[in-house]
């Protein structure tokens, strides 16, 4: 079969077939009387083998080795191709993400584009100071796309930088809560913790609704952040979680303060006092936790809390009794003023 017919049937141009021949990949088995190249069936099969291997990303040199070296094993080369392809896909995905985020910033000119690029690079810097500066400047300069801020918030490990990122995100508006919702669904507890901390600083009903969902999270730390944030917004459904925090000794002072703020009416105050008293009476509640619960009762107004403190002033545990007595005296002294 002559070169033109081979090119037509194989889809490989005559020029490329000549290139293969120059590299020694395919040598026509014969020549016609007029000197034209003539390919045999075996030559054509080799051409198809070459094209198949090219489709996997092998270089022509690697293809020649694969076809001609009887001791060649493909496993190592295929593993290397897998690694290279993954690296290339990751690089292309990173580039696509960067371009989408630049487009989302709606730059007015190339100066704005360059500012966004600089901020995105700074957010990904290994320097905590650089990341913090980028977060703080993102509000005053060309805004960083909210997707980039959320990604940074969910991955940041430095507390100061994380605080700056949450501050910037709270002022970015837009899709922040919806994107943080994905973080709340992460299987990694620390990512959920970062998401709920960011939501705690965001205004609006969407953020509050997501914080309510976080009250059922399996991680007590996530539930605690959500309860403190919602408690500051007057959400009384946080009372059980806040009491759990006092018992566990986790942000217990903040939890007790949140309960005292929530106890703004008689019904809620009595409900909180009853919850604290129930946990005090629980057999599994240990002495340090009973002391913290007693201290929390001192911040709750109303007769239910006062009667509980009177009873606790005679408690078998000296520390509890002393705390209750002190709180009662302090309350009387405040009433006399």
C-alpha positions as CSV (number, residue, x, y, z in Angstrom):
1,X,0.0,0.0,0.0
2,X,1.4,3.4,-1.0
3,X,1.9,6.2,1.4
4,X,-1.1,8.2,0.2
5,X,-3.4,5.3,0.7
6,X,-1.9,4.6,4.2
7,X,-2.4,8.3,5.1
8,X,-6.0,8.2,4.0
9,X,-6.9,5.0,5.9
10,X,-4.9,5.7,9.1
11,X,-5.6,9.4,9.4
12,X,-1.9,10.0,9.8
13,X,-0.6,12.5,7.3
14,X,2.0,11.6,4.8
15,X,4.3,14.2,6.3
16,X,4.0,12.5,9.7
17,X,4.6,9.1,8.2
18,X,7.8,10.4,6.7
19,X,8.8,11.8,10.2
20,X,8.1,8.4,11.7
21,X,10.4,6.9,9.1
22,X,13.2,9.4,9.8
23,X,13.0,8.5,13.5
24,X,13.1,4.8,12.7
25,X,9.6,4.2,14.1
26,X,8.1,2.8,10.9
27,X,10.1,1.7,7.9
28,X,8.2,0.7,4.8
29,X,8.8,-2.9,4.0
30,X,9.4,-2.3,0.3
31,X,9.6,0.0,-2.6
32,X,7.7,-0.1,-5.9
33,X,9.5,-0.3,-9.2
34,X,9.2,3.5,-9.4
35,X,10.8,3.9,-6.0
36,X,7.6,4.8,-4.0
37,X,7.3,3.6,-0.4
38,X,5.2,0.5,0.0
39,X,3.7,-0.4,3.4
40,X,2.8,-4.0,4.3
41,X,0.0,-5.0,6.6
42,X,2.5,-5.3,9.5
43,X,3.7,-1.8,8.8
44,X,0.1,-0.5,9.0
45,X,-0.5,-2.3,12.3
46,X,2.6,-0.7,13.7
47,X,1.4,2.7,12.7
48,X,-1.9,2.1,14.6
49,X,0.1,1.0,17.6
50,X,2.1,4.2,17.5
51,X,-1.0,6.3,17.3
52,X,-2.6,4.4,20.2
53,X,0.5,5.0,22.4
54,X,0.6,8.7,21.4
55,X,-3.0,9.0,22.6
56,X,-1.8,8.0,26.1
57,X,0.7,10.9,26.1
58,X,3.9,8.9,25.4
59,X,6.6,10.7,23.5
60,X,7.8,9.3,20.2
61,X,11.1,8.2,21.9
62,X,9.1,6.3,24.6
63,X,6.9,4.8,21.9
64,X,10.0,3.5,20.0
65,X,11.3,1.9,23.2
66,X,8.0,0.4,24.0
67,X,7.6,-1.2,20.6
68,X,11.2,-2.4,20.0
69,X,12.7,-3.2,23.5
70,X,11.5,-6.8,24.4
71,X,12.5,-6.3,28.0
72,X,10.5,-3.1,28.3
73,X,7.7,-3.2,30.9
74,X,5.0,-0.6,30.7
75,X,4.0,-0.4,34.4
76,X,6.6,2.1,35.4
77,X,6.0,4.3,32.4
78,X,2.2,4.2,32.9
79,X,2.6,5.1,36.6
80,X,4.7,8.0,35.5
81,X,2.1,9.1,32.9
82,X,-0.6,8.9,35.6
83,X,1.5,11.2,37.9
84,X,2.3,13.7,35.1
85,X,-1.4,13.8,34.0
86,X,-2.6,14.4,37.5
87,X,-0.1,17.2,37.9
88,X,-1.2,18.7,34.6
89,X,-4.9,18.5,35.5
90,X,-4.2,20.0,38.9
91,X,-2.3,22.9,37.3
92,X,-5.1,23.5,34.7
93,X,-7.7,23.3,37.4
94,X,-5.9,25.9,39.5
95,X,-5.6,28.1,36.5
96,X,-9.3,27.8,35.7
97,X,-10.2,28.6,39.3
98,X,-8.0,31.7,39.3
99,X,-9.5,32.9,36.0
100,X,-13.0,32.4,37.2
101,X,-12.3,34.3,40.4
102,X,-10.7,37.2,38.5
103,X,-13.8,37.3,36.3
104,X,-16.1,37.3,39.3
105,X,-14.3,40.4,40.6
106,X,-15.5,42.2,37.5
107,X,-12.2,44.1,36.9
108,X,-12.6,47.4,35.1
109,X,-9.1,47.4,33.5
110,X,-5.8,45.5,33.5
111,X,-4.7,47.4,36.7
112,X,-7.7,45.8,38.5
113,X,-6.8,42.4,37.1
114,X,-3.3,42.7,38.4
115,X,-4.5,43.8,41.8
116,X,-6.8,40.7,42.1
117,X,-4.0,38.4,41.0
118,X,-1.7,39.9,43.6
119,X,-4.3,39.5,46.3
120,X,-5.0,35.9,45.3
121,X,-1.3,35.1,45.4
122,X,-1.0,36.8,48.8
123,X,-3.9,34.8,50.2
124,X,-2.0,31.6,49.2
125,X,1.3,32.8,50.6
126,X,3.3,30.8,53.1
127,X,3.7,34.0,55.1
128,X,1.0,34.5,57.7
129,X,1.7,38.3,57.6
130,X,1.2,38.4,53.9
131,X,-2.1,36.5,54.2
132,X,-3.3,38.8,56.9
133,X,-2.4,41.9,54.9
134,X,-4.2,40.5,51.9
135,X,-7.4,39.9,53.9
136,X,-7.4,43.4,55.4
137,X,-6.7,45.1,52.1
138,X,-9.3,43.1,50.2
139,X,-12.1,45.4,51.6
140,X,-10.5,48.7,50.5
141,X,-8.9,47.6,47.2
142,X,-10.4,45.6,44.4
143,X,-12.6,43.1,46.3
144,X,-11.3,39.5,46.5
145,X,-14.0,37.1,45.1
146,X,-16.0,35.6,48.0
147,X,-15.1,32.1,46.8
148,X,-11.4,32.8,47.5
149,X,-12.1,34.3,50.9
150,X,-14.2,31.3,51.9
151,X,-11.6,28.9,50.7
152,X,-9.0,30.8,52.7
153,X,-11.2,30.9,55.8
154,X,-11.8,27.1,55.7
155,X,-8.1,26.3,55.4
156,X,-6.4,29.0,57.6
157,X,-4.6,27.7,60.8
158,X,-3.2,31.0,62.2
159,X,-5.8,32.6,64.6
160,X,-4.9,36.2,63.7
161,X,-5.1,35.6,60.0
162,X,-8.3,33.6,60.4
163,X,-9.8,36.5,62.3
164,X,-8.9,39.0,59.5
165,X,-10.3,36.6,56.9
166,X,-13.6,36.3,58.8
167,X,-13.8,40.1,59.1
168,X,-13.3,40.5,55.3
169,X,-15.7,37.7,54.5
170,X,-18.4,39.3,56.7
171,X,-18.1,42.5,54.7
172,X,-18.1,40.8,51.3
173,X,-21.8,40.0,51.2
174,X,-23.1,37.9,48.4
175,X,-22.7,34.1,48.5
176,X,-20.7,33.9,51.7
177,X,-23.2,31.9,53.8
178,X,-24.1,29.5,50.9
179,X,-20.4,28.7,50.3
180,X,-19.8,28.3,54.1
181,X,-22.7,25.8,54.1
182,X,-20.5,23.5,52.1
183,X,-17.9,23.8,54.8
184,X,-20.5,22.9,57.4
185,X,-21.0,19.7,55.5
186,X,-17.3,18.7,55.5
187,X,-16.4,15.4,57.1
188,X,-13.5,17.1,58.8
189,X,-14.5,18.6,62.1
190,X,-11.9,21.4,62.1
191,X,-13.3,22.6,58.7
192,X,-16.8,22.7,60.2
193,X,-15.5,24.6,63.2
194,X,-13.9,27.3,60.9
195,X,-17.2,27.5,58.9
196,X,-19.3,28.0,61.9
197,X,-16.9,30.7,63.3
198,X,-17.2,32.6,60.1
199,X,-21.0,32.3,60.1
200,X,-21.1,33.6,63.6
201,X,-19.7,36.9,62.4
202,X,-22.0,37.2,59.4
203,X,-25.3,39.1,59.7
204,X,-28.6,38.1,58.2
205,X,-31.2,35.3,58.3
206,X,-29.3,32.9,56.0
207,X,-26.3,32.8,58.4
208,X,-28.6,32.4,61.4
209,X,-30.4,29.5,59.7
210,X,-27.1,27.7,59.1
211,X,-26.0,28.3,62.7
212,X,-29.3,26.7,63.8
213,X,-28.4,23.7,61.7
214,X,-25.0,23.6,63.4
215,X,-26.6,23.1,66.8
216,X,-27.1,19.5,65.8
217,X,-23.5,18.9,64.7
218,X,-21.8,15.8,66.1
219,X,-18.8,17.9,67.2
220,X,-19.4,19.7,70.5
221,X,-17.0,22.5,69.5
222,X,-19.1,23.3,66.4
223,X,-22.3,23.2,68.5
224,X,-20.7,25.6,71.0
225,X,-19.7,28.2,68.5
226,X,-23.2,28.1,67.0
227,X,-24.9,28.4,70.4
228,X,-22.8,31.4,71.5
229,X,-23.5,33.2,68.2
230,X,-27.2,32.5,68.3
231,X,-27.5,33.2,72.0
232,X,-26.1,36.7,71.3
233,X,-29.0,37.0,68.8
234,X,-31.6,36.1,71.4
235,X,-32.2,32.5,70.2
236,X,-33.5,30.6,73.2
237,X,-33.2,27.2,71.6
238,X,-29.5,27.4,72.4
239,X,-30.1,27.0,76.2
240,X,-29.5,23.2,76.3
241,X,-26.2,23.5,74.4
242,X,-25.1,26.4,76.5
243,X,-25.7,24.4,79.7
244,X,-23.8,21.5,78.2
245,X,-20.9,23.8,77.7
246,X,-20.9,24.9,81.3
247,X,-21.0,21.3,82.4
248,X,-18.1,20.4,80.1
249,X,-16.1,23.5,81.1
250,X,-15.7,24.6,77.5
251,X,-16.1,28.3,77.1
252,X,-18.2,28.0,80.2
253,X,-17.9,31.7,81.2
254,X,-19.1,32.8,77.8
255,X,-21.9,30.3,77.9
256,X,-23.0,31.6,81.3
257,X,-22.9,35.2,80.1
258,X,-25.1,34.1,77.1
259,X,-27.6,32.5,79.4
260,X,-27.9,35.6,81.6
261,X,-28.5,37.7,78.4
262,X,-31.2,35.3,77.3
263,X,-32.9,35.4,80.7
264,X,-34.6,38.7,79.9
265,X,-38.1,37.6,80.7
266,X,-39.5,35.6,83.6
267,X,-40.5,32.6,81.6
268,X,-37.1,32.2,79.9
269,X,-35.3,32.9,83.2
270,X,-37.2,30.2,85.0
271,X,-36.6,27.8,82.1
272,X,-32.9,28.4,82.2
273,X,-32.8,28.1,86.0
274,X,-34.7,24.8,85.8
275,X,-32.2,23.5,83.3
276,X,-29.3,24.4,85.5
277,X,-30.9,22.8,88.6
278,X,-31.7,19.6,86.7
279,X,-28.0,19.3,85.7
280,X,-26.9,20.0,89.3
281,X,-29.1,17.2,90.5
282,X,-27.9,14.7,87.9
283,X,-25.8,11.9,89.5
284,X,-23.3,12.0,86.7
285,X,-22.5,15.7,87.2
286,X,-19.1,16.0,88.9
287,X,-18.1,18.5,91.6
288,X,-16.3,21.0,89.3
289,X,-19.2,21.1,86.9
290,X,-21.7,21.6,89.8
291,X,-19.6,24.6,90.9
292,X,-19.8,26.1,87.4
293,X,-23.6,25.5,87.2
294,X,-24.0,27.1,90.6
295,X,-22.0,30.1,89.4
296,X,-24.2,30.4,86.3
297,X,-27.3,30.4,88.5
298,X,-26.1,33.6,90.0
299,X,-26.5,35.4,86.7
300,X,-30.1,34.3,86.3
301,X,-32.8,36.6,87.7
302,X,-36.1,35.4,89.3
303,X,-37.4,33.4,92.2
304,X,-36.6,30.0,90.6
305,X,-32.9,30.7,90.5
306,X,-33.0,32.4,94.0
307,X,-34.7,29.4,95.6
308,X,-32.2,27.1,94.0
309,X,-29.3,29.1,95.4
310,X,-30.8,29.0,98.9
311,X,-31.0,25.2,98.7
312,X,-27.5,25.0,97.3
313,X,-26.1,27.1,100.2
314,X,-26.6,23.9,102.3
315,X,-25.1,21.5,99.7
316,X,-23.0,18.7,100.9
317,X,-20.1,19.9,98.6
318,X,-18.4,22.8,100.5
319,X,-17.4,24.6,97.3
320,X,-20.9,24.6,95.9
321,X,-22.4,25.7,99.3
322,X,-19.8,28.5,99.6
323,X,-20.5,29.7,96.0
324,X,-24.2,29.7,96.5
325,X,-23.9,31.6,99.8
326,X,-21.6,34.2,98.2
327,X,-24.0,34.7,95.3
328,X,-27.0,35.1,97.7
329,X,-25.1,37.7,99.7
330,X,-24.0,39.6,96.6
331,X,-27.6,39.6,95.4
332,X,-28.9,41.0,98.7
333,X,-26.2,43.6,98.7
334,X,-27.1,44.7,95.2
335,X,-30.8,44.8,96.2
336,X,-30.0,47.0,99.2
337,X,-28.3,49.7,97.1
